[in-house]
Amino acid sequence: MNIDSIDLSQFSIEELETLIKRAEASIRQAKAKKASELRRQVELTAEQLGISVAELLGLDKPSRKPARTTTSKVAPKYRNPDRPEQTWTGRGQKPVWLRQRLEQGARLEDFLIS
């Protein structure tokens, strides 16, 4: 059957939507079948070479750079005397409260936590 010869104008909207859903389901099934076939071919090729699929794809190699497991917290070095819950570690951008106070003439050392 030639798809171009199908007269779609004879179908209702609901029938066309059903047709689309069925076509999408068929596409998913065909892709899954093809992926399964390809997977089996890769497994057979790896087996013939005497290696694992992971080796074939290079997935068994350790990464060059070890992954960071945890980040250590940095203790705050500076505190807002007006609002003690506002602190800054000295890393990254200065917080707004500190920038404002520095613009007013305060010194960074004035906010050091002893």
N, C-alpha and C positions, 0 to 999 in steps of 0.2 A: 504494500500500500504506500502510495506517495503522500507524504504529509501535506505538501502544497496543494493537493487536489481536494482536501477536506474543506468544505464550506462551513466556516465557523459561525456565519451569520444566522444559521438555522437553529442555533442553540440559545437558550435563555441565559441570563446572567448567572443564575444559580448553577446551571449545567456547566457553564464555562469555568466557574470557580471550582466546581467538583473536578473537572478535567485538569485544571491547574494543580490541585492538591494531589491527584493521582499521579500526574506527571512528575511532581516534585518527589513523591514517595518512590517512584520508579528510579529516579536519578540517584537518590540516596542509596537505594538497594544496589544499583549498578556500581556506584563508587565503592561501596563496602565490599562487594564481590571482587572488584578489580584490586582493591587494596589487599584483600586476603590472598589473592593469587600472587601479587607482587611480593608480599611478605614471605610466602612459601618459597618463591624463587630465590629470594635473598638468603633464606635459611639453607636451602639446598646448595647454593653457591658457596656459602661460608663452610658448610659441612664438607664439600668437595675439596676446599682449600685447607681443611683441618683447623679452622679457627672459629671462634664464636662470632655471633652477629655483632656483639659489642666491640670486639677487636676489629672487625671489618669496618665498622662505622667510626672507630676511634673513640668510643665512649668509655673504654676501660682505662684510659690514660689518666694519671693524676693531674690535677690542674697545676699549672706552673706557679700560681700564686695561691697560698692557702687562704681559705675564706675567713673573713673576720667573724669570730664567734660572739664576742661581746664588746661593748664599748664601755669604757670606764667613765664614771661620772667625775666631773671636775668641780672641785669645791669653789664656791663663789669667793671672789677677792674684794668686791666692792658692794656697798649697801647704801640704799637711800635712807638717810637719817630720818626723813619725814615719814616714810613708809617702809619699815624694816623688812617687810616681806618681799620688797623689790630688790633683787640682787643681780649681779653680773659677774661672770667668771673671768672676764678680761679677754675672752675669745669672741670673735665675730664682731658685728657692728655694735657700737655703743647703744644702749637703750635710750629711749626718748628722754626719760627723766634725767639721765646723766648728761646727755647732750645739752639739754636746756640749762642745767646748772653750770656746765662748763662755759656756755655762751654768756652766762651772767657773771662770769669772772671767777668761779670756783676752780680749785685745782683738783686733778684726779686723785692725788694723795689724800685729799680731805675725805674721801669715801672709802678708803681702805678698811677692810675688816681686820681688827687686831687679833 
